[in-house]
């Protein structure tokens, strides 16, 4: 996002984000969303025939997609007009829908079988190749929107094709009447549910594009892309929790579910509050000035994610009890509410004031609230074995204490980031060019470290659930592979920033601060490796109830070491004894010392909380 918002105009970025929205909607119809909950249910139902099941279902998905593609070719002018997309975009879309499900089938199976090693490796490869190929493609042509769309799709197509071949060879089953009947009977009734959920999340951008223009759709899309970090967290928790949820429901241990659900709900509420507080600031760092209006849209978009989390939890329960009709009704209602409110709140129809693109964000919140509340009501009426009423809603002091022990240090850590940036700017005030260079480099730094933050948010719930299950091996694997993958990502980030500092200086328009910027990049980027490890440490600590250790690392990295050290170094610089580069060296020194302290903490936590497990 930080790079593409600078390489693309708002209109070009808007075309890309609208393509993504239409893809999400059309994909549900064209593929019957066979890569969704069907795979999880199929893994359970056909436990000893999983290879055959996957192979057969991906053939079914291909057949359905090809039929729709033929229909498109016959009536392509009509569909191009309806969707407002070119033939190139539509053909690219169908190619992506033909092969991407195979990759999603494989991913779902890995999560179901707790095989996260290969999943994380493949995810890292695809998530890294996507932006790299995208940048190369955009810089190589004047048709930048088209280049971004095709580069986005080609990674998914290639990954899908590889797994399509692998799963076909393993399963050796292209048609199985039983599998196909089960898949169609399960998926077709749920299409309205899946479609309405996608519409609830994606229709805003399409309607903004039609009503206001692609530029405004781009601004809305930027805010949504940042909020997608929360979505990743929601999905990670959900994917990790579903097997435990189903097992508890099967054994009728509903009390366990309620305790975990309360913990997760409060945890997510705290996380989203942090995002709402600091998201606008993050946006100002990451995006080009043309997209700065997105910071006013982000808070309601982020708030809607909490109700998405609540909704997804109860959907899992209703799926288990096969009460899908209620889920479908609620999903459709939420989507309808959103679609009706979009023009009302965007244009200001009736008593509602005109809010423009912000109105679409608030319409989404209301739609999500309607879905979550209504599904909760259905759940309370239909699933009485859970126990409902005020006495079951009494706060659990132990759970709340545990949440704050984990969440409060994370909130403080976010605040420390802002304090560090502010104080560093004061330290560099004596040299405006160096001050500007640091501000620009901070954007590059956050872009690289964002990869570490994303990986941390992915591994934290995995390790946490393994710790809750008292699985020593899974905890150890989570720690080991989490650190390995973080190191790989950070080495990649260091390599790119060390090789192409001049390109980044041009991209961020460093101007008179160019030399300072390049110098800062070459020195500070060395710290990425240790910074990434420290971020991974913090996620591991939080998963193992080590909130204090996580806070200490944040204090060391962003306050206790870095600021006094930079202040002392600045005195030598102001006296003319050393150059500005001395101040830049305070970053690697800080991260190395913090990393050593983090290793000591990790060793102690593993000894006291992991090694004692069976």
Secondary structure, 3 states (H helix, E strand, C coil): CCCHHHHCCHHHHHHHHHHHHHHHHHHHHHHCCCCCHHHHHHHHHCCCCHHHHHHHHHHHHHHHHHHHHHHHHHCHHHHHHHHCCCHHHHHHHHHHHHHHHHHHHHHHHHHHCCCHHHHHHHHHHHHHHHHHHHHHHHHCCCCHHHHHHHHHHHHHHHHHHHHHHHHHHHHCCCCCHHHHHHHHHHHHHHHHHHHHHHHHHHHHHHHHHHHCCHHHHHHHHHHHHHHHHHHHHHHHHHHHHHHHHHHHHHCCCHHHHHHHHHHHHHHHHHHHHHHHHHHHHHHHHHCCHHHCCHHHHHHHHHHHHHHHHHHHHHHHHHHHCCCHHHHHHHHHHHHHHHHHHHHHHHHCCCCCCCCCHHHHHHHHHHHHHHHHHHHHHHHHHHCHHHCCCHHHHCCCHHHHHHHHHHHHHHHHHHHHHHHHHHHHHHHHHHCHHHHHHHHHHHHHHHHHHHHHHHHHHHHHHHHHHHHHCCCHHHHHHHHHHHHHHHHHHHHHHHHHHHHCHHHHHHHCCCHHHHHHHHHHHHHHHHHHHHHHHHHHHHHHHHHCCCHHHHHHHHHHHHHHCHHHHHHHHHHHHHCCCCCCHHHHHHHHHHHHHHHHHHHHHHHHHHHHHHCCCC
